[in-house]
Amino acid sequence: MADGREGRKEGVDPRMLELLACPLTKGPLTWDPQRGELISRVAKLAYPVRDGIPIMLPSEARTISAEDMLSPPPRLSGPS
């Protein structure tokens, strides 16, 4: 039985991304389409997006590994 953590990896509306901020640092977030997460590089947290809904709870976020921090930030792709 699924516990609700297995959401579809949907895109995030670029307009919504401009409005969202990390709840801990109030800093910007970047979209990682490969993992379906919103990344806060300052807080070193990745917030999940489930069924197109960002889960902006620090208790639901995963800590970003040092390996993830070394990779370049993901780019948001969308209409210009």
Contacts in CASP RR format, 6 or more apart in sequence:
PFRMAT RR
TARGET T0000
AUTHOR 0000-0000-0000
METHOD contacts of the structure
MODEL  1
MADGREGRKEGVDPRMLELLACPLTKGPLTWDPQRGELISRVAKLAYPVR
DGIPIMLPSEARTISAEDMLSPPPRLSGPS
4 50 0 8 1.000
5 48 0 8 1.000
5 50 0 8 1.000
7 48 0 8 1.000
7 50 0 8 1.000
7 51 0 8 1.000
8 50 0 8 1.000
8 51 0 8 1.000
8 52 0 8 1.000
9 33 0 8 1.000
9 35 0 8 1.000
9 36 0 8 1.000
9 49 0 8 1.000
10 36 0 8 1.000
10 49 0 8 1.000
10 51 0 8 1.000
10 52 0 8 1.000
11 31 0 8 1.000
11 33 0 8 1.000
11 36 0 8 1.000
11 49 0 8 1.000
11 52 0 8 1.000
12 31 0 8 1.000
12 38 0 8 1.000
12 49 0 8 1.000
12 52 0 8 1.000
12 54 0 8 1.000
12 76 0 8 1.000
14 76 0 8 1.000
14 78 0 8 1.000
14 79 0 8 1.000
16 54 0 8 1.000
17 29 0 8 1.000
17 31 0 8 1.000
17 38 0 8 1.000
17 76 0 8 1.000
20 29 0 8 1.000
20 38 0 8 1.000
20 54 0 8 1.000
20 56 0 8 1.000
21 27 0 8 1.000
21 28 0 8 1.000
21 29 0 8 1.000
22 28 0 8 1.000
22 29 0 8 1.000
22 40 0 8 1.000
22 42 0 8 1.000
22 43 0 8 1.000
22 45 0 8 1.000
22 47 0 8 1.000
23 56 0 8 1.000
23 57 0 8 1.000
23 58 0 8 1.000
24 40 0 8 1.000
24 43 0 8 1.000
24 45 0 8 1.000
24 58 0 8 1.000
25 40 0 8 1.000
25 42 0 8 1.000
25 43 0 8 1.000
27 40 0 8 1.000
27 42 0 8 1.000
28 40 0 8 1.000
29 38 0 8 1.000
29 39 0 8 1.000
29 40 0 8 1.000
29 47 0 8 1.000
30 38 0 8 1.000
30 39 0 8 1.000
30 41 0 8 1.000
30 73 0 8 1.000
30 74 0 8 1.000
30 75 0 8 1.000
30 76 0 8 1.000
31 37 0 8 1.000
31 38 0 8 1.000
31 39 0 8 1.000
31 74 0 8 1.000
31 76 0 8 1.000
32 38 0 8 1.000
32 39 0 8 1.000
32 46 0 8 1.000
32 74 0 8 1.000
33 74 0 8 1.000
33 77 0 8 1.000
34 74 0 8 1.000
35 46 0 8 1.000
36 48 0 8 1.000
36 49 0 8 1.000
37 46 0 8 1.000
37 47 0 8 1.000
37 48 0 8 1.000
37 49 0 8 1.000
37 62 0 8 1.000
38 46 0 8 1.000
38 47 0 8 1.000
38 49 0 8 1.000
38 54 0 8 1.000
38 56 0 8 1.000
39 45 0 8 1.000
39 46 0 8 1.000
39 47 0 8 1.000
39 64 0 8 1.000
39 73 0 8 1.000
39 74 0 8 1.000
40 46 0 8 1.000
40 47 0 8 1.000
40 61 0 8 1.000
41 64 0 8 1.000
41 69 0 8 1.000
41 73 0 8 1.000
43 58 0 8 1.000
43 61 0 8 1.000
44 63 0 8 1.000
44 64 0 8 1.000
44 69 0 8 1.000
45 58 0 8 1.000
45 61 0 8 1.000
45 62 0 8 1.000
45 63 0 8 1.000
45 64 0 8 1.000
46 61 0 8 1.000
46 62 0 8 1.000
46 63 0 8 1.000
46 64 0 8 1.000
46 68 0 8 1.000
47 54 0 8 1.000
47 55 0 8 1.000
47 56 0 8 1.000
47 57 0 8 1.000
47 60 0 8 1.000
47 61 0 8 1.000
48 54 0 8 1.000
48 55 0 8 1.000
48 60 0 8 1.000
48 61 0 8 1.000
48 62 0 8 1.000
49 55 0 8 1.000
55 61 0 8 1.000
END
